[in-house]
């Protein structure tokens, strides 16, 4: 048995130690060379690519929501959730990265994470702002249309609101900040107008303006948020992270390669086999790296192409506009669902055909030549075109065509995008109709009337014919509105419209100027008298009885006629002259017609001037009261008086009511004038009492408008309280016509006035149409016999019988009787013999100013 020597043992030990060291080195080198995990690398790379895809999809969903391609925010919410989830995943870096490379990557991931959180916050604000804007965007046009359609606004204001509505809706599609500022100024102006409107109309207009204010405020905010979302650096940070990771990965890969080289050198000493194995391993590693890099590049290119195609497909599929793609020869190869929805043609029925299959025939060949010329020169064309649906319906569309060209400039495809503008066209037609027609009757308004009249004048000049203009105004229409309500008035206007249209020819035009004014244009007349024949037919049709609720009424009309060319050669002059003729017809008893004559404008101008001056008469203190005594029929004792209105005109002197009250009634000034009369009469009686005069009851006449519109009970109460006047010293005179307009309301008001303690009288009794049944119900104290029955009183005459009958009737009802217009001793004697209570007339005194009547009071013994 032989033993190893010490040197041998030492060599063995060194060899074993070397083998051990080599084995440990190999093991260490092998572990370092094989530290990179391909699975981890591929997984992390996929996450980075997924990050870019999610960020792009989120931006696309925000844009789609911004332009109403999506009505909900599900895609945006899910996109935010996925983006935050993947950024959390990216914080877990692969294990094989060295420490010095991990820290920068972790910082980049943190910045990406923060940017994603910022984008999530911005998307949340975007959704809130979008919801607010969509709400106002939905209600705004509805309220605008309601205001215009319901006709609660004046025509001018209605047009301003319509223009404002269209401007606000246009602003939603505009990026012009100056437009927003102009709309805010218009908003503020309309807000001021709303304060002067009736409450209900003003409230609706304020709601409309509040939605407009929200749109003007939130639309710029939403645009800014959208811009912020798109500009957040998530995409750039993702790219930076991808590049940094790729660099770190390549560095780790290079380091592993160095370890493999060292391992190869060490293994070379172990033998050719190991050398070959190491060499083979290196070749395999290099091939794997190349394959990995190529795979990474291909995957990246594939994901980018898929994302881009997905975006294009989403837009193509979900767009509300119709899209069509053709080849270079204009044969259709693809259409989107909107195309099928608009035209009715699915792809399988229209593929291979040209867009000419949609042609409506409304555009001529020259139109299409210009279109193709523009496509060849500029590569694009857009314009309005009329096409035909599969159903045969012709519709308008706004079409944009773009040519797709290759790198050599040759056209390969055409892409057409169009939208159906039928609703816009219909809206424009409705707006045009509203701008030119009366909302209540559907007749042409003043604007369209002037256009039609201008056409008729031009045609008459060419043909040498005449044109008749009939200016019609319903008599006492305001009374119908005031008594039966505006619904009844509107029904009457529509009824009158139908009747007039039945009379007129197809070539004639009937227009409504507003209120109860109508104008008829009669073109092609051979002689002016023909217009008079038409006027008679119109009067006959208008005066036919009409049912308004439970009331059957007959309304009359006054018509003024002007004829081209004799009465004027312009539309404005003809209308003005016909208007003057109409007022002459009214002044001569109404329910008739008058041809224009040159003196009418002068008379009409005088009436207008008088009305204008009357408006300032109260402020200038030109109105005054005269007082006429009422005496006891038995002994002539002064018992009371009547306050009679006079106007001290600066130029024409003292005017009696018959000169100016018709103008006051027509203009509505009668209401403030009537209020002044009541207060002035109460003030004057208080002045007489303060001066020591005997108390005297003063009678004041009430107008129909004052009784219908004013709170007469409150007015009388306030006047009595203001001047501390005993109510028994005030008497109110009302005509039968006023009392019979609304029986139920009359009974209530008379009861409240009696409760105040004032005296009530029926003026001009016998000239109206009251019935004895109602007379018993009216809480009145006095009947006044009209002067028309007193003028010819003599024994045996009809007026004498009427007067004695009225006196007997009044006494049987417990009423006092006053006879007006007593001017002769014979009239006085007759009335006294028939037990009339009080007399009034020139025989006992003419109306006189307050100071002179005060002197009469001082001389007389007054018995109330």
MOCOR-V841153 format. One record per backbone hydrogen bond with DSSP energy under -1.0 kcal/mol. CO is the residue of the C=O (numbers start at 1). NH is the residue of the N-H. Records with the same first field share a line. If there is no record, write none. Layout:
BEGIN
CO: NH  NH
END
This chain:
BEGIN
5: 9
6: 10
7: 11
8: 12
9: 13
10: 14
11: 15
12: 16
13: 17
14: 18
15: 19
16: 20
17: 21
18: 22
19: 23
20: 24
21: 25
22: 26
23: 27
24: 28
25: 29
26: 30
27: 31
28: 32
29: 33
30: 34
32: 35
37: 41
38: 42
39: 43
40: 44
41: 45
42: 46
43: 47
44: 48
45: 49
46: 50
47: 51
48: 52
49: 53
50: 54
51: 55
52: 56
53: 57
54: 58
55: 59
56: 60
57: 61
58: 62
59: 63
60: 64
61: 65
62: 66
63: 67
64: 69  70
65: 68
73: 77
74: 78
75: 79
76: 80
77: 81
78: 82
79: 83
80: 84
81: 85
82: 86
83: 87
84: 88
85: 89
86: 90
89: 92
91: 93
94: 97
98: 102
99: 103
101: 105
102: 106
103: 107
104: 108
105: 109
106: 110
107: 111
108: 112
109: 113
110: 114
111: 115
112: 116
113: 117
114: 118
115: 119
116: 120
117: 121
118: 122
119: 123
120: 124
121: 125
122: 126
123: 127
124: 128
125: 129
126: 130
127: 131
128: 132
129: 133
130: 134
131: 135
132: 136
133: 137
134: 138
135: 139
136: 140
139: 143
140: 144
141: 145
142: 146
143: 147
144: 148
145: 149
146: 150
154: 158
155: 159
156: 160
157: 161
158: 162
159: 163
160: 164
161: 165
162: 166
163: 167
164: 168
165: 169
166: 170
167: 171
168: 172
170: 173
171: 174
176: 180
177: 181
178: 182
179: 183
180: 184
181: 185
182: 186
183: 187
184: 188
185: 189
186: 190
187: 191
188: 192
189: 193
190: 194
193: 196
194: 197
198: 202
199: 203
200: 204
201: 205
202: 206
203: 207
204: 208
205: 209
206: 210
207: 211
208: 212
209: 213
210: 214
211: 215
212: 216
213: 217
214: 218
215: 219
218: 222
219: 223
220: 224
221: 225
222: 226
223: 227
224: 228
225: 229
226: 230
227: 231
228: 232
233: 237
234: 238
235: 239
236: 240
237: 241
238: 242
239: 243
240: 244
241: 245
242: 246
243: 247
244: 248
245: 249
246: 250
247: 251
248: 252
249: 253
250: 254
251: 255
252: 256
253: 257
254: 258
255: 259
256: 260
257: 261
258: 262
259: 263
260: 264
261: 265
262: 266
263: 267
264: 268
267: 270
271: 275
272: 276
273: 277
274: 278
275: 279
276: 280
277: 281
278: 282
279: 283
280: 284
281: 285
282: 286
283: 287
284: 288
285: 289
286: 290
287: 291
288: 292
289: 293
290: 294
291: 295
292: 296
293: 297
294: 298
295: 299
296: 300
297: 301
298: 302
299: 303
300: 304
301: 305
302: 306
303: 307
304: 308
305: 309
306: 310
307: 311
308: 312
309: 313
310: 314
311: 315
312: 316
313: 317
314: 318
315: 319
322: 418
323: 336
324: 416
325: 333  334
326: 414
327: 330
331: 327
332: 352
334: 325
336: 340
337: 341
338: 342
339: 343
340: 344
343: 390
346: 349  350
347: 351
350: 353
353: 332
354: 357
355: 358
356: 359
358: 388
364: 368
365: 369
366: 370
367: 371
368: 372
369: 373
370: 374
371: 375
372: 376
373: 377
374: 378
379: 403
381: 401
383: 399
385: 397
387: 395
389: 392
393: 389
395: 387
396: 421
397: 385
398: 419
399: 383
400: 417
401: 381
402: 415
404: 412  413
406: 409
410: 406
413: 404
414: 326
415: 402
416: 324
417: 400
418: 322
419: 398
421: 425
422: 426
423: 427
424: 428
425: 429
426: 430
427: 431
428: 432
429: 433
430: 434
431: 435
433: 437
436: 445
438: 442
443: 438
444: 512
445: 449
446: 450
447: 451
448: 452
449: 453
450: 454
451: 455
452: 456
453: 457
454: 458
455: 459
456: 460
457: 461
458: 462
459: 463
460: 464  465
466: 525
467: 564
468: 522
469: 562
470: 520
471: 560
472: 518
473: 558
476: 480
477: 481
478: 482
479: 483
480: 484
481: 485
485: 489
486: 490
487: 491
488: 492
489: 493
490: 494
491: 495
492: 496
493: 497
494: 498
495: 499
496: 500
497: 501
498: 502
499: 503
500: 504
509: 521
511: 519
514: 517
516: 474
517: 513
518: 472
519: 511
520: 470
521: 509
522: 468
525: 466
527: 530
528: 531
529: 533
530: 534
531: 535
532: 536
533: 537
534: 538
535: 539
536: 540
537: 541
538: 542
539: 543
546: 553
548: 551
551: 548
553: 546
556: 475
558: 473
559: 594
560: 471
561: 596
562: 469
563: 567
564: 467
570: 574
571: 575
572: 576
573: 577
574: 578
575: 579
576: 580
577: 581
578: 582
579: 583
580: 584
581: 585
582: 586
583: 587
584: 588
585: 590
586: 589
592: 559
594: 561
597: 600
599: 603
600: 604
601: 605
602: 606
603: 607
604: 608
605: 609
606: 610
607: 611
608: 612
609: 613
610: 614
611: 615
616: 620
617: 622
618: 621
622: 648
624: 646
626: 644
627: 848
628: 642
630: 639  640
631: 839
632: 636
637: 632
638: 863
640: 630
641: 699
642: 628
644: 626
646: 624
647: 649  655
649: 653
653: 649
655: 647
656: 659
657: 661
660: 664
661: 665
662: 666
663: 667
664: 668  670
668: 671
669: 673
670: 674
671: 675
672: 676
673: 677
674: 678
675: 679
676: 680
677: 681
678: 682
679: 683
680: 684
681: 685
682: 686
683: 687
684: 688
685: 689
686: 690
687: 691
688: 693
689: 692
697: 641
698: 731
699: 643
700: 733
703: 707
704: 708
705: 709
706: 710
710: 712
711: 715
712: 716
713: 717
714: 718
715: 719
716: 720
717: 721
718: 722
719: 723
720: 725
726: 729
727: 730
729: 698
730: 759
731: 700
732: 761
733: 702
734: 763
735: 739
736: 740
742: 746
743: 747
744: 748
745: 749
746: 750
747: 751
748: 752
749: 753
750: 754
751: 755
752: 756
753: 758
759: 732
760: 781  782
761: 734
762: 784
764: 767
765: 786
771: 775
772: 776
774: 778
778: 780
781: 816
782: 762
783: 818
784: 765
785: 820
786: 789
787: 791
790: 793
794: 797
797: 801
798: 802
799: 803
800: 804
801: 805
802: 806
803: 807
804: 808
805: 809
806: 810
807: 811
808: 812
809: 813
810: 815
811: 814
816: 783
817: 838
818: 785
819: 840
822: 843
824: 828
825: 829
826: 830
827: 831
828: 832
829: 833
830: 834
831: 836
832: 835
837: 633
838: 819
839: 631
840: 822
841: 844
848: 627
849: 853
850: 854
851: 855
852: 856
853: 857
854: 858
855: 859
856: 860
END
